[in-house]
Amino acid sequence: MRLTKFTDLALRVTMRLAVLEPGASLTTRQVADAMAIPYNHTAKAIARLQHLGVVEARRGRGGGLELTEFGRKASIGWLVRELEGEEEVVTCEGEIPCPLRAVCSLRGALRAAQQAFYASLDPITVDQLASASTRPVLLSLS
């Protein structure tokens, strides 16, 4: 399974925010620059993460972005599902339906593989992704 660039970007932003010291924050511009991501893409990802309750954004002087406690404990499987949506890997219907759809077992096999993919990510939290081995590299991105 391949993740969208949006999901990849949102996960990287989340990991960067996970290593901030308590009370510290970054602006969207700082995150975009540090991660070498266009500002507009970063802003969209942060808006989605904020909507999910993963990121808190404060405006004005002294504002910035912080990972919420919920965001720290969030399952990567849950987060990827929310960012990607739960669409199937293949679409058998559509404008020109697949002629094999009534007898094909590929759709079911791919659905099972997709569920296994998410299940493998379910036990991993955002905090775990920002562990000791990753932390120095994430902190150096500024």
KAUR-V943159 format. One record per residue. N is the residue number from 1. RES is the residue in one letter. PSI is psi as a letter, one per 40 degrees, with the letter a starting at -180 (NA if undefined). Layout:
N,RES,PSI ; N,RES,PSI
//
This chain:
1,M,i ; 2,R,h ; 3,L,i ; 4,T,i ; 5,K,d ; 6,F,d ; 7,T,d ; 8,D,d ; 9,L,d ; 10,A,d ; 11,L,d ; 12,R,d ; 13,V,d ; 14,T,d ; 15,M,d ; 16,R,d ; 17,L,d ; 18,A,d ; 19,V,e ; 20,L,i ; 21,E,i ; 22,P,h ; 23,G,e ; 24,A,i ; 25,S,i ; 26,L,i ; 27,T,i ; 28,T,d ; 29,R,d ; 30,Q,d ; 31,V,d ; 32,A,d ; 33,D,d ; 34,A,d ; 35,M,e ; 36,A,f ; 37,I,h ; 38,P,i ; 39,Y,d ; 40,N,d ; 41,H,d ; 42,T,d ; 43,A,d ; 44,K,d ; 45,A,d ; 46,I,d ; 47,A,d ; 48,R,d ; 49,L,d ; 50,Q,d ; 51,H,d ; 52,L,e ; 53,G,e ; 54,V,d ; 55,V,i ; 56,E,h ; 57,A,h ; 58,R,h ; 59,R,i ; 60,G,a ; 61,R,h ; 62,G,e ; 63,G,a ; 64,G,a ; 65,L,h ; 66,E,i ; 67,L,h ; 68,T,i ; 69,E,d ; 70,F,d ; 71,G,d ; 72,R,d ; 73,K,e ; 74,A,i ; 75,S,h ; 76,I,d ; 77,G,d ; 78,W,d ; 79,L,d ; 80,V,d ; 81,R,d ; 82,E,d ; 83,L,d ; 84,E,d ; 85,G,i ; 86,E,f ; 87,E,i ; 88,E,i ; 89,V,d ; 90,V,i ; 91,T,h ; 92,C,d ; 93,E,a ; 94,G,a ; 95,E,d ; 96,I,g ; 97,P,i ; 98,C,h ; 99,P,e ; 100,L,e ; 101,R,d ; 102,A,d ; 103,V,e ; 104,C,h ; 105,S,e ; 106,L,d ; 107,R,d ; 108,G,d ; 109,A,d ; 110,L,d ; 111,R,d ; 112,A,d ; 113,A,d ; 114,Q,d ; 115,Q,d ; 116,A,d ; 117,F,d ; 118,Y,d ; 119,A,d ; 120,S,d ; 121,L,e ; 122,D,d ; 123,P,e ; 124,I,h ; 125,T,i ; 126,V,d ; 127,D,d ; 128,Q,d ; 129,L,d ; 130,A,f ; 131,S,a ; 132,A,d ; 133,S,d ; 134,T,d ; 135,R,d ; 136,P,d ; 137,V,d ; 138,L,d ; 139,L,d ; 140,S,e ; 141,L,g ; 142,S,NA
//
